Amino acid sequence: MARNTAREIGQIESTYTSDLGQLTWAWVLKADGRVLYRLSRIDGRPERNYWRLVYQLNATERWEIEQDTGRATGLLARLAGERGHHLAGNHHAGNHHAGNHR
């Protein structure tokens, strides 16, 4: 995984239904603490959109996630849920209230 960009600690997909159809979003947590998301599919058709910064972890938050990388999924699910997105697949959604919006 040696690339010019920071490695990914966690990644999830979320869905959101709008007048355009079923939108699928990719969410990633980078090792440097950046949380990014982008539109990845519309009605299953791949899209290539720019990544957008949605959150930056502080040093304490980064340390906590490094101790338990499973927490990355929970953080991503919470941020997605706060924006009205529903988790796609089985990413432990039961504990994160991501499906209770819209």
Stockholm file with secondary structure:
# STOCKHOLM 1.0

chainA/1-102         MARNTAREIGQIESTYTSDLGQLTWAWVLKADGRVLYRLSRIDGRPERNYWRLVYQLNATERWEIEQDTGRATGLLARLAGERGHHLAGNHHAGNHHAGNHR
#=GR chainA/1-102 SS CCCSSCCEEEEEEEEEEETTEEEEEEEEEETTSEEEEEEEEETTEECCCCCEEEEECCHHHHHHHHHCTHHHHHHHHHHHHHTTCEECSCSSGGGTTTTSCC
#=GC SS_cons         CCCSSCCEEEEEEEEEEETTEEEEEEEEEETTSEEEEEEEEETTEECCCCCEEEEECCHHHHHHHHHCTHHHHHHHHHHHHHTTCEECSCSSGGGTTTTSCC
//
